[in-house]
């Protein structure tokens, strides 16, 4: 080998065969960016799950960044992944390989090819749910909440007001009820004890409590309302020796190796949206934290949360979803769950998440005030600030510029010799672009499928 | 009807779901266009061994003004960012990333001979000025000798 190179030194590179000249160095880390110095920036692999964020103005590539990370995390690291809230039905395209030639050219820098992801689109069932015809072409399912969960948490789904003390104190009795009639009987028993001799107040309170439960069940979010919207799923995967694994629907889909994407556009405006999402987050957290199960033990989960700042009203510290996401922010590492979040407004993201976010990809910011907000958690100097304000994006060229800020050393692969160095300095560059298709504005899903 | 998802990439893994009553739960029709996954190609870099063995690869690092002055570079102060950018365009990608300065609130620009550039080998802690013509590695023929610099 060396003699060939020496000969080539004298007589030129024509002396070398393809194998003598070119060597393939496989990358072991998740690539995200190509820096301005043509290094491939990769995420560190410490064995522990950490949180990654992405901030920037609309249309500057936050979704692209998330799509890129998701694809490599799933295919390279064989990691469980889920998308917590697809507000705008933007993840259907992820089922398809990237068909954009420019994006494919970007991927060729690291010698890989576009590929779709095994997505399953999950619809929280409710009485007004309508699924579009083109969305039904994709793997999808409707899910519901276990009735017991719904009743146990009734105070989060509906305001109880004065009824609270008669409901929460006797909640275990209501949980045992299977129908509205049984609930009615239970209410009668409870209130008879408390309103002896006060018929008017009895009737008034009974009507109030019964209405609460009726409204709750009328929303049709509990499993009993629909036969096609289970709360639990049992899974068999013969090739992996999994038989009869039973868990809540999301967890079963994760164990089966699929990527659930929860479609939240139709429940976003519901009064119970926060309670619903909080239940999903905390049930997943509990399962991964305690890891009693064989198929979750030792596994990590990447939870993608697009538009995390839109999941709750800014500053509403009592919001259940915010509390649950904050729990993941502080304790996610222990449970093996890493958040991959994006937001337009950095300050609207709970501090429990931003304080524990180790890597932040910054797209173009609106003004220097927005950039200064990032300095609370990531230190960088004025030249970097100016870089952030001048970042560009040009989707037609597959160019999405960003700056990577990190409190952990990031990894830089050199394309010249395959060597890898670590750096915690801010790095400017452009995103690699995703493996899967990304939603193209003004091109409806129906048109994309028919191509 | 049985539900099976057979993505090729998942080694023809058949996944069956059942609901709470033990009835097969269908989440999709087998559909060619959705599950026609190509095999995932792991990312890699293609290294040119011929180029690599010829020239040392250089990583950039911060370098101080004092260190640069040792090599006889003329340092002038620059008032605007655009001047700094103009100079930086002459500098190829392996060069000084940022420059420490003891002068607050101004940026220091290097005045270099036309088409010259600085190479800083931070692995071996040495620097040299490289002459014109062609790509950086071929400029090695026109370079000053390497000079050791202090470690930062």
Interface residues (C-beta under 8 A of the other chain):
Chain A: X5 X8 X9 X13 X16 X20 X21 X22 X23 X24 X25 X26 X27 X31 X36 X37 X38 X40 X72 X75 X76 X95 X96 X97 X110 X111 X112 X113 X115 X116 X118 X120 X137 X138 X139 X140 X141 X223 X227 X230 X231 X232 X233 X234 X235 X236 X237 X238 X239 X240 X252 X256 X257 X258 X383 X386 X413 X414 X415 X416 X417 X418 X419 X421 X425 X449
Chain B: X5 X7 X9 X10 X11 X12 X13 X14 X15 X16 X17 X18 X19 X20 X22 X25 X27 X28 X31 X33 X34 X35 X37 X38 X40 X41 X42 X43 X44 X45 X46 X47 X48 X49 X50 X51 X52 X53 X54 X57 X59 X60 X81 X93 X94 X97 X98
